Amino acid sequence: MVTIRTKPDHHTYTFPGFGSEKFPNLMLRGAGDLDNWHLKTYEQKHEGYVAMKAALKMEPVAVTEEVKASGLRGRGGAGFPCGLKWSFMPKDTADRKLTRYLVCNGDEGEPGTFKDRAILEYNPHQLIEGMIIGGWAMQCAMGYVYIRGEFLWLIEKLEAALQQARDAGYLGKNIMGTGWDYDILVYRGAGAYICGEETALLNSLEGRRGEPRVKPPFPAAKGAFGQPTTVNNVETLAAVPPIMRMGGAEYAKIGSPKNSGTRIFGVSGHVKRPGIYELPMGTPMNFLVDELCGGSSTGRKIKAIIPGGSSCPMLDEKDFDVPMDFDNLKARGSMGGSGGLIVMDESVCMVQVTLRLIKFYAHESCGQCTPCREGCNWLEMILHRIEHGEGRMEDLDVIASLTPRIGLRTLCPLGDAACGPVDSALQKFRHEFEHHITHKTCYATGSRLLSKVGTH
Amino acid sequence: MNHPQPPETSNEPLAPGLRLPESERKEFSPEAIAEIHAIMAQYPDKLAATLPALYIAQREFGFVSLAAMKAVAKAIGIPEGHVFGVATFYTMYQKAPVGKYHFAVCTNISCALRGAAQLLEKVCEKTGVKPGQGPSPDGLWSVEEVECLAGCGVAPCVQVNQNVYDELVDEQKLVEVMEACKRGEYRPWAE
């Protein structure tokens, strides 16, 4: 039984001027329109599968070159150039011993991030088209879409969309007369945040525990089922059809230098119009939060913003004007991450926020590497103590000495991700932690918003 | 000092699997076995069928009991220990019985900023069960506190039995959802 959503969700998807030359609409076409997952609608209204047909007439290497020219950087978090990643796959396509795989990472679990969900809900065919183009460029035999288990209705929808594509002859044997066989399978995750890490995802896809692997070998050499594999985020692959449609050089003109294209930002927390906004890279953060999202929803001043999902160090007032792209955010000591902005107003207690986030990482740590498994748990216990009025001043020094011992000492970036918010909160809002310890009360008075966190 | 409490000593068997609640059912139906075999054929390695097979087991057995894990291992032809490891790693395999309508309430940061803690309290109050305490006496409800459901912009959100989320849930909406469950408008658990 396919569950088809009968009413649109409550997210905001558009704003005045969206779709114009200044704010191109490349990935959210048809967002809010529940009929858009039909192949017919996608083909008739949104130039669907035009890019795929053009790409299949090109040499695979030329497709990769086009993506390289576009300067597209991976939208999953690390911002690695997509074309370069594709070119790491073994070149010799005549080698029969190797089966190449393209894996799409739809394990959207980062708190504050909800962009892949919008693409899967309203524009699944664009993802399928991107996967066919990527599969052709790398001459893959199979594509896998790994989607988190909670998105059951989106999995059913995507499977229905895949069947439409198969019926149209875009998937299966001898696609469009090229002699190339390719199909896409959907794999359902089972609720582990760590499976968003690419090698953990591959382990999960193989039916194992989602524990990250030792690198090297990198997935391009030995990935899914021991074969060369490329793992791309949903948003990255959905950006490929527009690139092929408009040409890599033209796409590279959108956004800021070295950070080309548009990006989907999800805004949540204390803003008037939370939702999904597709903006060119390098758009200033205060323009998004104040102009498009209408500013603070509570009438109180905005205190801190996490710019790219919970793993990113938080930014305070003086950095709200930062242009949102990978390089600028890094220069201000944060990260581009997955594009999920979490906006917090003055009434929010930073100790509670930090505790809630570290509780998440302690829960989601896979337990393979000692620094992360033990470190996150100790951080949680120390922060729990501070939050409940039993903290001591030296606890802050213990935290400061603990985080550098977790970061960069683990197989995957989960340990670093856990330290990001802790370090930045302690650095920027140290007075709140000290207030908790010395006064045994909360600095952000009147806050009951998070008052039950950590006590149950 | 707020040291964590040491684990309580008990006379229960040491093997972790034996502490799990038992299910009534012990074997797969022939249709389920055929379904698992069809999934195995789709992948280059039969091990890849572990996760999908555990979902099938959850549907057939009601939850993933030790017998369900053993049945999965037998159906695919892989070690029982592997299946046990996988089933206990992932949180979406329920290792204890759940109600006919299982409420997953997100309490992560974006939802917490918009009152998830109060919502969780309300859910517990209305259903009469606490997170992780098993189904209510009438077997209708169970509640789980989960991490981010990717509904951050429409927080706080609740998911009922892996259906479409219920967004922007307040007390009135929660009552509506529960009424809809009673009328049978939601897919019951394990269907």
Chai-1 contact restraints between the chains, C-beta under 6 A:
chainA,res_idxA,chainB,res_idxB,connection_type,confidence,min_distance_angstrom,max_distance_angstrom,comment,restraint_id
A,R5,B,V164,contact,1.0,0.0,6.0,A-B,restraint_1
A,H10,B,V154,contact,1.0,0.0,6.0,A-B,restraint_2
A,H10,B,E167,contact,1.0,0.0,6.0,A-B,restraint_3
A,H10,B,L168,contact,1.0,0.0,6.0,A-B,restraint_4
A,H11,B,G153,contact,1.0,0.0,6.0,A-B,restraint_5
A,E108,B,A150,contact,1.0,0.0,6.0,A-B,restraint_6
A,P111,B,N108,contact,1.0,0.0,6.0,A-B,restraint_7
A,P111,B,I109,contact,1.0,0.0,6.0,A-B,restraint_8
A,P111,B,C148,contact,1.0,0.0,6.0,A-B,restraint_9
A,G112,B,S110,contact,1.0,0.0,6.0,A-B,restraint_10
A,G112,B,C152,contact,1.0,0.0,6.0,A-B,restraint_11
A,F114,B,A150,contact,1.0,0.0,6.0,A-B,restraint_12
A,F114,B,C152,contact,1.0,0.0,6.0,A-B,restraint_13
A,F114,B,G153,contact,1.0,0.0,6.0,A-B,restraint_14
A,R117,B,A150,contact,1.0,0.0,6.0,A-B,restraint_15
A,G149,B,M92,contact,1.0,0.0,6.0,A-B,restraint_16
A,E150,B,L149,contact,1.0,0.0,6.0,A-B,restraint_17
A,L152,B,Q162,contact,1.0,0.0,6.0,A-B,restraint_18
A,W153,B,V164,contact,1.0,0.0,6.0,A-B,restraint_19
A,A190,B,L51,contact,1.0,0.0,6.0,A-B,restraint_20
A,A190,B,Y90,contact,1.0,0.0,6.0,A-B,restraint_21
A,A190,B,M92,contact,1.0,0.0,6.0,A-B,restraint_22
A,G191,B,Y90,contact,1.0,0.0,6.0,A-B,restraint_23
A,G191,B,T91,contact,1.0,0.0,6.0,A-B,restraint_24
A,G191,B,M92,contact,1.0,0.0,6.0,A-B,restraint_25
A,A192,B,Y90,contact,1.0,0.0,6.0,A-B,restraint_26
A,E206,B,L47,contact,1.0,0.0,6.0,A-B,restraint_27
A,E206,B,A48,contact,1.0,0.0,6.0,A-B,restraint_28
A,G207,B,L47,contact,1.0,0.0,6.0,A-B,restraint_29
A,G207,B,A48,contact,1.0,0.0,6.0,A-B,restraint_30
A,G207,B,T50,contact,1.0,0.0,6.0,A-B,restraint_31
A,G207,B,L51,contact,1.0,0.0,6.0,A-B,restraint_32
A,R209,B,G85,contact,1.0,0.0,6.0,A-B,restraint_33
A,R209,B,V86,contact,1.0,0.0,6.0,A-B,restraint_34
A,R209,B,F89,contact,1.0,0.0,6.0,A-B,restraint_35
A,F225,B,P44,contact,1.0,0.0,6.0,A-B,restraint_36
A,F225,B,D45,contact,1.0,0.0,6.0,A-B,restraint_37
A,G266,B,G153,contact,1.0,0.0,6.0,A-B,restraint_38
A,S268,B,S110,contact,1.0,0.0,6.0,A-B,restraint_39
A,S268,B,C152,contact,1.0,0.0,6.0,A-B,restraint_40
A,S268,B,G153,contact,1.0,0.0,6.0,A-B,restraint_41
A,G269,B,S110,contact,1.0,0.0,6.0,A-B,restraint_42
A,G269,B,L113,contact,1.0,0.0,6.0,A-B,restraint_43
A,P274,B,G153,contact,1.0,0.0,6.0,A-B,restraint_44
A,G275,B,G153,contact,1.0,0.0,6.0,A-B,restraint_45
A,S310,B,I109,contact,1.0,0.0,6.0,A-B,restraint_46
A,I342,B,I109,contact,1.0,0.0,6.0,A-B,restraint_47
A,I342,B,S110,contact,1.0,0.0,6.0,A-B,restraint_48
A,R356,B,I109,contact,1.0,0.0,6.0,A-B,restraint_49
A,R356,B,A112,contact,1.0,0.0,6.0,A-B,restraint_50
A,F360,B,E147,contact,1.0,0.0,6.0,A-B,restraint_51
A,R385,B,N2,contact,1.0,0.0,6.0,A-B,restraint_52
A,E390,B,N2,contact,1.0,0.0,6.0,A-B,restraint_53
A,L450,B,A112,contact,1.0,0.0,6.0,A-B,restraint_54
A,K452,B,A117,contact,1.0,0.0,6.0,A-B,restraint_55
A,V453,B,A112,contact,1.0,0.0,6.0,A-B,restraint_56
